[in-house]
Amino acid sequence: MTALKNDRFLRALLKQPVDVTPVWMMRQAGRYLPEYRASRAKAGDFMSLCMNPAFACEVTMQPLDRYPQLDAAILFSDILTIPDAMGQGLYFESGEGPRFKKVVSTLADIEALPIPDPQKDLGYVMDAVSTIRRELNGRVPLIGFAGSPWTLATYMVEGGSSKDYRKTKTMLYDNPQALHLLLDKLAQTVTSYLNGQIMAGAQAVQIFDSWGGSLSAAAYQEFSLAYMRKIVSGLIREHEGRKVPVILFTKNGGLWLESIADAGADALGLDWTCDIGSARERVGSKVALQGNMDPTVLYAKPEAIRAEVGRILASYGKGSGHVFNLGHGITPEVDPEHAGAFLRAVHELSAQYHE
Ligand code: 1CP
């Protein structure tokens, strides 16, 4: 394998010294880019982009080609490939979110769910990872990812996106054994899926617990964090002679950072509701931090974006252990020029915080 030409993202996740703060954006390949919209039109729909390794590679590279400041690539795929491989029948209605042909409602439904084999049932994702690694040729590291068991369970039980997770939470309180069985099957699947991505060439992995923050403090521990801890303990942590850092991102998990920092990962993703400087004090030297600019700041003028980047860098302060990112995904309405201004500001303004 080619040596990495830019490894500051991996170094920052391990709190090793860097020249400037590394940066990438959640959902960096997506609808705000006209080149992405063109590829999606060519592929026909979103799932065809994900399932064809050449298309997945093409759209992964688009933000990197447009923005030389990006310090990491992220596999183009979706967290919902796992429920699809479990037989739920994922589809996207145009202009709407994800939907499933089958929903999971009863213990019997959960008992009948197969545990997918990553090579056989999700081979298209493994192929996308190795294709992207080849195309990157050492430019920047490649991030693999999966959804957390809790977040995946919400889609499987609701049958799609949800505002209040009514069915999943009813199951949590009425039938906790059933939900635990589902979460356990998902944790096993996510572990082997992420290990498959690592073996195929992913150099860091992120677990997206997008909806963990909707739980009570007690339910979060039992139904989300416990399963992420289990996954982390089963992951391959070194490959190709390098550490493979693990990032846990619970959106709206700011109240629980101390316990998330104890789950065994290398880094925590932060949304914009927490102050990154206070978060750093709370987690101490245990983990690195990734985040945390409000993605809506990208609607504002470049000067305002730059000021907000400066404020977050100053709040984190001197030294390594910070990967700059948005607090959640970039939205389709953002002007690509503003994303560029954001990325340039991170590198320009952060040099002063590193020796
Ligand atoms: O083209 C389109 O209209 C599809 C939009 C889209 C895109 C670009 C979807 C459907 N997924 C993706 C790609 C995607 N999804 C990536 C690609 C890599 C990158 O970051 O560039 C990643 C990491 C995801 C992960 C994902 N999918 C999450 C976790 C991250 C997060 O944003 O919280 C979640 C919750 C999903 C489900 C999903 N898939 C797609 C949509 C629109 C959604 C969210 C629906 C909802 O809000 O419930």
Boltz pocket constraint, residues with backbone or C-beta under 6 A from the ligand:
constraints:
  - pocket:
      binder: B
      contacts: [[A, 25], [A, 26], [A, 27], [A, 28], [A, 29], [A, 30], [A, 31], [A, 40], [A, 46], [A, 74], [A, 75], [A, 76], [A, 77], [A, 78], [A, 79], [A, 80], [A, 96], [A, 97], [A, 98], [A, 145], [A, 160], [A, 161], [A, 162], [A, 208], [A, 210], [A, 328], [A, 329]]
      max_distance: 6.0
